[in-house]
Amino acid sequence: MNIQRWIARREPNWQRLDALLKQVEKKGLKSARAGEIRELASLYRSVAADLARARTQQIGQTLIQSLQILTTRGYTQIYQGSRRQEWRAALEFYRWGLPLVVQQTFPYIALATGLFLLGAVVAWWYAWQDPTFMSLVVPQHLISQVRDEHKLWMGSIVGVEPLASSSIMINNLSVSFGAVAGGITVGLYTTYLMVFNGLLIGAVGTLVGQNNLAYPFWAFVFPHGALELPAIFFAGGAGLLLARAILFPGKYRRGDALKFYSFQAAQLVFGIVPMLIIAGTIEGFFSPNPNVPDPIKYLVGLGLFVFLVLYCNRQRR
């Protein structure tokens, strides 16, 4: 093989690949046109073959190193660069996409919230009117601990924070995913979960109120509840979206309606997961911490909730 002739024939490809890579490295893959991206991929494969030939023919070490650097740069942009684009897309979704889908699906989220509040009000009313109602919703050992010992149960978390935090996350994720999947039961299971969780929080709130433990109880609930409860409402809204697609597809065919509303529901799920992870961490490590004053816990909970409201109302200019 005439090395000089081979280099002269192949060098324009190397220079063109170097020019394309400089453009992409400086401005990102999105700056390249479709034709340039195809050319970039083709030149990368071509130069990789040239590198293999240069090594086989034992052409000068300097040229081999130059081709090695060129192919490494090409690989980084074509393969790892696409991963960076995916990360950018994920960040863009959490920056603007999630607030938009929350705004678009707000009626369903509001309905799920209303079902929860209905359960809470019903439990509060019946728990005050009929003492036996409490035992239908709240576990008996919690009732005994609050009424007989005048103690809350959160102290059991102290000392086993990592285990408690992971267990809380798993439980909350299970409830939320159940609420989403409950949409395929035309929303019946989603409705049940929303109302039942409302009944539970209403009954427990009444129990601690009757025994003068409301202030420390809500101080425990506020920090993580500011994210945990809205996440569950988002999950309920996602389940009701699926139920809407099944029951009232509107102008769509039922299959197309399911695709459309399932996409919105999936976007809500992507928002739910980080919210519940953060809430579980707070509930495991911060909320039950006896060294943190209750007023600070209330302030943290209020701050998180205000931040969430402002975030969900963001609009791209």
C-alpha positions in Angstrom: 0.0 0.0 0.0 1.3 3.4 -1.0 1.1 5.1 2.4 1.5 8.7 1.2 -1.2 8.2 -1.5 -3.6 6.6 1.0 -3.1 9.5 3.4 -3.7 12.1 0.7 -6.9 10.3 -0.3 -8.2 9.9 3.2 -7.1 13.1 4.8 -10.1 15.2 3.5 -12.5 12.9 5.4 -10.4 13.3 8.6 -10.5 17.1 8.3 -14.2 17.1 7.5 -14.9 15.0 10.6 -12.7 17.2 12.7 -14.7 20.3 11.5 -18.1 18.7 12.3 -16.9 17.6 15.7 -15.7 21.1 16.6 -19.1 22.4 15.6 -21.0 19.8 17.7 -18.6 20.1 20.7 -19.1 23.9 20.7 -22.8 24.2 20.0 -24.2 20.8 20.8 -25.7 18.0 18.6 -28.9 20.0 18.1 -27.0 22.6 16.2 -26.2 20.2 13.3 -28.7 19.6 10.5 -30.0 16.2 9.8 -27.7 15.7 6.8 -24.7 16.8 8.9 -25.6 14.2 11.6 -25.8 11.5 9.0 -22.4 12.6 7.6 -20.9 12.7 11.0 -22.0 9.1 11.7 -20.7 8.0 8.2 -17.3 9.7 8.6 -17.0 8.3 12.2 -17.3 4.7 10.8 -14.9 5.5 8.0 -12.3 7.0 10.2 -12.6 4.1 12.6 -11.8 1.8 9.7 -8.9 4.0 8.8 -7.6 3.7 12.3 -7.8 -0.1 12.2 -5.9 -0.1 8.8 -3.2 2.3 10.1 -2.6 0.0 13.1 -2.4 -3.1 10.8 0.0 -1.5 8.4 2.0 0.0 11.3 1.8 3.5 9.9 3.5 6.2 12.0 2.6 6.4 15.6 1.8 10.1 15.4 -0.9 9.5 12.7 -2.3 6.6 14.7 -2.6 8.8 17.8 -4.3 11.5 15.7 -6.8 9.0 14.3 -7.4 7.6 17.8 -8.2 11.0 19.2 -10.5 11.7 16.3 -12.5 8.4 16.7 -12.7 8.9 20.4 -14.2 12.4 19.9 -16.6 11.0 17.4 -17.7 8.2 19.7 -18.2 10.6 22.5 -20.5 12.9 20.5 -22.4 10.1 18.7 -23.0 7.8 21.7 -22.3 9.6 25.0 -23.5 12.9 23.4 -26.9 11.3 22.9 -27.0 10.4 26.6 -26.3 14.1 27.4 -29.2 15.1 25.2 -31.4 12.7 27.2 -30.3 14.2 30.5 -31.0 17.7 29.1 -34.4 16.5 28.0 -35.1 15.2 31.5 -34.0 18.5 33.1 -36.1 20.4 30.6 -39.1 18.2 31.6 -38.7 18.9 35.3 -38.1 22.6 34.6 -41.0 23.3 32.4 -42.8 20.1 31.3 -44.1 18.9 34.7 -45.6 22.2 35.7 -47.4 22.4 32.3 -48.9 18.9 32.6 -50.0 19.6 36.2 -51.8 22.7 34.9 -53.3 20.7 32.0 -54.6 17.9 34.3 -55.5 20.1 37.2 -59.3 19.2 37.2 -58.4 15.6 37.7 -55.9 16.3 40.4 -58.5 18.6 42.1 -61.1 15.8 41.9 -58.7 13.3 43.5 -57.9 15.9 46.2 -61.7 16.5 46.8 -62.2 12.7 47.3 -59.4 12.7 49.8 -60.9 15.7 51.7 -64.3 14.1 51.6 -63.0 11.1 53.3 -61.2 13.2 55.9 -64.3 15.2 56.7 -66.5 12.1 57.0 -64.0 10.5 59.3 -63.7 13.6 61.4 -67.5 13.9 61.8 -68.1 10.3 62.6 -65.1 10.0 64.9 -66.4 12.8 67.1 -70.0 11.5 67.0 -69.3 7.8 67.5 -66.2 6.6 69.4 -66.5 3.1 68.0 -66.0 4.5 64.5 -62.3 5.2 65.2 -61.5 1.5 65.6 -62.9 0.7 62.1 -60.2 2.9 60.5 -57.2 3.3 62.9 -55.2 0.3 64.2 -56.1 -0.6 67.8 -52.5 -0.4 69.1 -52.2 3.3 67.9 -55.5 4.1 69.6 -54.3 2.6 72.8 -50.9 4.3 72.7 -52.5 7.7 72.1 -55.5 7.4 74.5 -53.8 5.4 77.3 -50.2 6.5 77.2 -50.7 10.0 75.7 -47.8 9.3 73.3 -47.4 9.5 69.6 -45.8 6.7 67.7 -43.2 8.6 65.7 -40.5 8.0 68.3 -40.1 4.4 66.9 -38.4 5.9 63.8 -35.6 7.5 65.8 -32.5 5.3 65.6 -33.6 3.4 62.6 -33.9 6.3 60.2 -32.4 4.7 57.0 -34.7 1.6 57.3 -37.7 3.7 58.2 -37.1 6.1 55.3 -36.8 3.3 52.7 -39.9 1.6 54.1 -41.9 4.8 53.9 -40.8 5.5 50.3 -41.7 2.0 49.2 -45.1 2.2 50.9 -45.9 5.6 49.4 -44.8 4.6 46.0 -47.0 1.5 46.2 -50.0 3.6 47.2 -49.3 6.0 44.4 -48.8 3.4 41.7 -51.9 1.6 42.9 -53.8 4.9 42.5 -52.5 5.3 39.0 -53.2 1.7 38.0 -56.6 1.9 39.6 -57.6 3.9 36.6 -58.1 0.7 34.6 -60.9 -0.2 37.0 -62.7 2.8 35.5 -61.4 4.7 38.5 -63.1 2.7 41.2 -59.9 1.6 42.9 -58.4 5.0 42.6 -61.5 6.5 44.2 -61.3 3.9 47.0 -57.6 4.8 47.7 -58.3 8.5 47.8 -61.3 8.2 50.1 -59.7 5.6 52.4 -56.5 7.6 52.9 -58.7 10.6 53.6 -60.7 8.6 56.2 -57.4 7.5 57.8 -55.9 11.0 58.1 -59.2 12.4 59.3 -59.6 9.7 62.0 -56.0 10.0 63.2 -56.3 13.8 63.2 -59.4 13.5 65.4 -57.7 10.9 67.7 -54.7 13.2 68.4 -57.0 16.2 68.7 -59.2 14.5 71.3 -56.0 13.7 73.4 -54.3 17.1 73.1 -51.5 15.8 70.8 -52.6 17.7 67.7 -49.7 20.2 67.7 -46.8 17.7 67.8 -48.7 15.4 65.4 -49.1 18.0 62.7 -45.6 19.3 63.3 -44.5 15.8 62.3 -46.8 15.6 59.3 -46.2 19.1 57.8 -42.6 18.8 56.6 -43.0 15.6 54.5 -46.8 15.9 54.0 -46.2 19.1 52.0 -44.8 16.9 49.2 -46.2 13.5 50.0 -49.9 14.4 49.9 -49.7 16.4 46.7 -47.8 13.5 45.1 -50.7 11.1 46.1 -53.2 13.6 44.7 -51.2 13.7 41.4 -51.3 9.9 41.4 -55.1 10.0 41.9 -55.4 12.5 39.1 -53.4 10.2 36.8 -55.7 7.3 37.6 -58.7 9.4 36.9 -57.2 10.4 33.6 -57.1 6.7 32.6 -60.7 6.3 33.8 -61.7 9.2 31.7 -60.2 7.6 28.6 -62.2 4.4 29.2 -65.5 6.0 30.2 -65.5 9.2 28.2 -63.1 9.0 25.2 -64.9 12.0 23.6 -63.9 12.7 20.1 -61.2 10.0 20.2 -61.5 6.3 19.7 -61.1 4.5 23.0 -57.7 3.2 22.1 -56.5 6.6 21.0 -57.9 8.2 24.1 -56.0 5.7 26.3 -52.8 6.6 24.4 -53.3 10.3 24.8 -54.4 10.3 28.5 -51.8 7.5 29.4 -49.1 9.8 28.2 -50.3 12.6 30.5 -50.6 10.1 33.3 -47.1 8.8 32.7 -45.7 12.4 32.9 -47.4 12.9 36.3 -45.8 9.6 37.5 -42.4 11.0 36.5 -43.1 13.9 38.8 -44.5 11.8 41.6 -41.4 9.6 42.0 -38.8 12.3 43.0 -41.5 14.0 45.2 -42.0 10.8 47.2 -38.3 10.1 47.5 -37.7 13.6 49.0 -40.8 13.2 51.2 -39.7 9.8 52.4 -36.2 11.1 53.3 -37.8 14.0 55.2 -40.2 11.7 57.0 -37.4 9.3 58.0 -34.7 11.8 59.1 -36.3 15.2 59.7 -40.0 15.0 60.7 -39.5 12.7 63.8 -36.2 14.3 64.9 -36.8 15.4 68.6 -33.9 17.9 68.3 -35.8 20.0 65.8 -38.3 22.4 67.4 -41.9 22.0 66.2 -42.2 25.6 65.0 -39.3 24.9 62.6 -41.0 21.8 61.3 -44.2 23.9 60.6 -42.1 26.5 58.8 -40.3 23.9 56.7 -43.6 22.3 55.7 -45.1 25.6 54.8 -42.1 26.6 52.8 -42.0 23.3 50.8 -45.7 23.6 50.1 -45.4 27.3 48.9 -42.4 26.3 46.7 -44.4 23.4 45.2 -47.4 25.7 44.4 -45.1 28.3 42.8 -43.3 25.6 40.9 -46.5 24.0 39.5 -47.7 27.5 38.4 -44.6 28.1 36.3 -45.1 29.1 32.7 -42.5 29.3 30.0 -42.2 32.8 28.7 
